[in-house]
Amino acid sequence: MFEIRADSNLVEAWLDVRLPYEPKGALLEARRELHDAIRKMTAPTDRRFVAEYASTVHRFFDLENVLLYNVGTGAFRNVTRAGLRCYRSYTAPPTSPTGRSYAHYHRYSFEDCPVGPNHGALLKFREPVIVGETKPHHFWWEASSGSLADGVKLTGVFGLVVEIPWNEREPGGRSEASSRWNHLSHASRKRGRQIGG
């Protein structure tokens, strides 16, 4: 039904069925083992956390739900302090340690944090106020309706990187949502779409 291989830098899980939000039986045991293995990972201070999912099954689902929420967000509290990247692959999962083939595969590891281009501000947009309910899409919505900075011209395909610093406590001393990440970064490719005016 499932296999898990783990050490302090890498956790892998092979499953016959995609991990649901409320698993039962063997899937509940798989979630517990996966959750515990991720909590035991040692997070380097200068490397971001990577959560990957591989399967040839083409059904719709939210990637973050399968990789994070269905495992239990408490497992990721200490490993995502330098950032988080979720990745989806439509390739067949690698063979498990016992030599068996499975339909679904999770891989959790660390990678070097990306270094964004040093071009200064290319885009002007209203920055949302960061509160406990703020999600990455709030920033992308504002950025998509922003305008190019003075003197900037973009043509063809380009990448957009937004890095948001994150403080552990608000000015009043109240701790912010503990499941949030130190910073959120994301790259988006757009072709032939003009941003703003």
Residue, then its C-alpha position, 0 to 999 in steps of 0.5 A: m500500500f505504501e513505502i517511506r524512506a527518510d533521513s534528515n535531508l530527504v523524505e520519499a513516499w510511494l503510495d498506491v492511492r493519492l493521499p486524501y485529506e482524511p485518510k483511513g486504514a493504511l493511508l492514515e498510517a502512511r500519513r502519520e509516518l510521513h508527517d513524523a519523518i518530515r518533522k525530523m528533517t534538519a532544515p539548513t538555514d540557507r536552503r529552501f524546502v522543496a515538496e514534489y509530487a510525481s504521478t502519471v495520473h492526470r486528474f485535477f487536484d490542488l498540489e499544495n493540498v496533497l503535498l502539505y495539507n493532507v500530510g498535516t501543516g504542522a510537519f512543515r513548521n520548522v523546515t520551511r523557514a527559508g522558503l518553499r517550492c511545490y513541484r508537480s511531475y507527470t512522470a512515473p514514480p521511481t521504483s520503490p526501495t523494495g523494487r515495487s512500482y507505485a502510482h503516486y510519489h512524494r519527495y521532500s528535500f532542500e535546495d539552494c534559495p534562488v537569487g533573483p535578478n538585480h534589476g531593481a523595480l520593474l513593476k509597480f503595484r499596490e502591496p497587500v497588507i500582510v495579515g494572518e489570512t494573506k495568501p500568495h494569490h493576493f500578491w499575484w492578483e495585485a501584480s497582474s493588475g499593476s503597471l510597468a515601472d517608468g522606462v521599463k519595456l518587456t517583450g516576449v517571455f519573461g519571469l516574475v519573481v516576488e519576494i516578501p519578507w516575513n516577520e514572526r511577530e506583528p508590531g503589537g507583539r501578537s504571533e502571526a500564523s505559525s504555518r506561514w513561511n518566512h518568505l514566499s517566492h514564485a516565478s511565473r511565465k507570461r507570453g504576450r500579455q501586457i501588465g498594466g497600462 
